Amino acid sequence: MGNQLAQVTPKMQSATLHLSIIPKRMLTKAEAALHCGRPIKRFVAECDVTPVKFPNGDRRYDIRDLDA
């Protein structure tokens, strides 16, 4: 039966996708810790980068500051 199914099922055609992915620049504390390869508690204790405070109160870490 498996051979019959292979004969009946048409082959899928392939397609090439050209995607442009824009990486996130502003990271949450958890994302920043993950980016740096540290647990959150260690990240808070060891990272001297000050997060950016947005008008709504959100705090995000700039990936460029973390990489510097």
C-alpha positions as a Markdown table, in Angstrom:
| # | Residue | x | y | z |
|---|---|---|---|---|
| 1 | Met | 0.0 | 0.0 | 0.0 |
| 2 | Gly | 2.9 | 2.4 | 0.7 |
| 3 | Asn | 4.2 | 2.1 | -2.8 |
| 4 | Gln | 0.7 | 2.9 | -4.2 |
| 5 | Leu | 0.5 | 6.0 | -2.1 |
| 6 | Ala | 3.8 | 7.2 | -3.4 |
| 7 | Gln | 2.7 | 6.7 | -7.0 |
| 8 | Val | -0.6 | 8.6 | -6.5 |
| 9 | Thr | 0.7 | 11.5 | -4.4 |
| 10 | Pro | 2.0 | 14.3 | -6.7 |
| 11 | Lys | 5.4 | 15.7 | -5.9 |
| 12 | Met | 5.4 | 19.2 | -4.4 |
| 13 | Gln | 7.2 | 21.8 | -6.3 |
| 14 | Ser | 9.8 | 23.8 | -4.6 |
| 15 | Ala | 9.8 | 27.6 | -4.2 |
| 16 | Thr | 12.5 | 30.0 | -3.1 |
| 17 | Leu | 11.4 | 32.7 | -0.6 |
| 18 | His | 13.4 | 35.9 | -0.2 |
| 19 | Leu | 12.6 | 37.2 | 3.2 |
| 20 | Ser | 14.1 | 40.3 | 4.9 |
| 21 | Ile | 14.0 | 40.0 | 8.7 |
| 22 | Ile | 14.4 | 43.1 | 10.8 |
| 23 | Pro | 15.9 | 42.1 | 14.2 |
| 24 | Lys | 14.5 | 43.6 | 17.4 |
| 25 | Arg | 16.6 | 46.4 | 18.7 |
| 26 | Met | 14.9 | 47.1 | 22.1 |
| 27 | Leu | 14.8 | 44.0 | 24.4 |
| 28 | Thr | 12.9 | 43.2 | 27.6 |
| 29 | Lys | 15.0 | 42.3 | 30.6 |
| 30 | Ala | 14.5 | 38.6 | 29.9 |
| 31 | Glu | 15.4 | 39.0 | 26.3 |
| 32 | Ala | 18.5 | 41.0 | 27.2 |
| 33 | Ala | 19.6 | 38.4 | 29.7 |
| 34 | Leu | 19.2 | 35.7 | 27.1 |
| 35 | His | 21.0 | 37.8 | 24.5 |
| 36 | Cys | 23.9 | 38.1 | 26.9 |
| 37 | Gly | 23.8 | 34.4 | 27.9 |
| 38 | Arg | 23.1 | 35.1 | 31.6 |
| 39 | Pro | 20.2 | 34.1 | 33.9 |
| 40 | Ile | 18.0 | 37.1 | 34.7 |
| 41 | Lys | 19.3 | 37.5 | 38.3 |
| 42 | Arg | 22.9 | 37.4 | 37.2 |
| 43 | Phe | 22.2 | 39.8 | 34.3 |
| 44 | Val | 20.7 | 42.3 | 36.7 |
| 45 | Ala | 23.7 | 42.0 | 39.1 |
| 46 | Glu | 26.4 | 42.1 | 36.4 |
| 47 | Cys | 25.0 | 44.3 | 33.6 |
| 48 | Asp | 25.8 | 48.0 | 33.9 |
| 49 | Val | 23.7 | 49.0 | 30.9 |
| 50 | Thr | 20.8 | 51.3 | 31.8 |
| 51 | Pro | 17.5 | 50.5 | 30.2 |
| 52 | Val | 15.7 | 53.1 | 28.1 |
| 53 | Lys | 12.5 | 54.2 | 29.8 |
| 54 | Phe | 9.5 | 54.8 | 27.5 |
| 55 | Pro | 6.7 | 57.3 | 28.3 |
| 56 | Asn | 4.3 | 54.4 | 29.2 |
| 57 | Gly | 6.8 | 53.1 | 31.8 |
| 58 | Asp | 8.2 | 50.2 | 29.8 |
| 59 | Arg | 11.9 | 49.7 | 30.2 |
| 60 | Arg | 13.8 | 48.2 | 27.3 |
| 61 | Tyr | 17.5 | 47.4 | 26.8 |
| 62 | Asp | 19.0 | 48.7 | 23.5 |
| 63 | Ile | 20.8 | 45.7 | 21.9 |
| 64 | Arg | 23.5 | 48.1 | 20.6 |
| 65 | Asp | 24.3 | 49.2 | 24.2 |
| 66 | Leu | 24.4 | 45.5 | 25.3 |
| 67 | Asp | 26.8 | 44.6 | 22.4 |
| 68 | Ala | 29.1 | 47.6 | 23.2 |
